[in-house]
Amino acid sequence: MNLLVHVVGAWIASEAASGRYPRPVAVGLSMLVSRLGAPTAAMTMLAFAFKRLNDAGAFERLAPSPTTRRSATAKRVQRR
């Protein structure tokens, strides 16, 4: 349960740091999360770093390539 609280706190803090919430809400959330201590702060920094790397495209090469198969309904529509 303790780990779950820290993970949720880190997720909320990383979302607040990325600009998802308005400034007054982000400051309030940051104050609440700061009470959780060092494990949450470490998870927050890792989550924020991962999010920034993902936004910059660092993991695009690892993503599966989209398939070009058409669905059966698209084939039927094309035949008509």
C-alpha positions in Angstrom: 0.0 0.0 0.0 2.9 2.3 0.8 4.4 1.7 -2.6 1.1 2.5 -4.3 0.8 5.8 -2.5 4.3 6.8 -3.5 3.7 5.8 -7.2 0.4 7.7 -7.4 2.1 10.7 -5.7 5.0 10.6 -8.2 2.6 10.4 -11.1 0.6 13.4 -9.9 3.7 15.4 -9.3 5.1 14.6 -12.8 1.8 15.6 -14.4 1.9 18.8 -12.4 5.5 19.5 -13.4 4.8 18.9 -17.1 2.2 21.7 -17.1 -1.0 19.7 -17.2 -2.6 21.7 -14.3 -2.8 25.5 -13.8 -0.1 27.0 -11.6 -2.2 27.3 -8.3 -3.3 23.7 -8.6 0.2 22.5 -9.4 1.7 24.3 -6.4 -0.9 22.8 -4.1 -0.3 19.3 -5.5 3.4 19.7 -5.2 3.1 20.7 -1.5 1.0 17.6 -0.8 3.4 15.3 -2.7 6.4 16.8 -1.0 5.0 15.4 2.3 5.5 11.9 1.0 9.3 12.1 1.2 12.4 11.0 -0.8 11.0 7.9 -2.5 8.2 9.9 -4.2 10.6 12.6 -5.1 13.0 10.1 -6.8 10.1 8.5 -8.7 8.8 11.9 -9.7 12.2 12.9 -11.2 12.4 9.6 -13.1 8.9 9.8 -14.4 9.5 13.4 -15.5 12.8 12.5 -17.2 11.1 9.5 -19.0 8.2 11.8 -20.1 10.6 14.4 -21.5 12.7 11.7 -23.4 9.5 10.2 -24.8 8.2 13.6 -26.0 11.6 14.2 -27.6 11.3 10.9 -29.6 14.0 8.9 -27.8 11.9 5.8 -27.8 10.4 5.9 -31.3 12.8 3.3 -32.6 11.5 0.8 -29.9 7.9 1.3 -30.8 6.3 -1.4 -33.1 5.9 -0.3 -36.6 2.3 0.1 -37.8 1.0 -2.7 -40.1 -0.4 -1.8 -43.5 -3.0 -4.6 -43.6 -6.5 -3.6 -44.5 -9.5 -4.8 -42.6 -12.0 -7.1 -44.3 -14.6 -4.4 -44.5 -12.3 -2.1 -46.3 -11.6 -4.8 -48.9 -15.3 -5.3 -49.4 -16.0 -1.6 -49.8 -13.1 -1.3 -52.3 -14.4 -4.2 -54.5 -17.8 -2.6 -55.0 
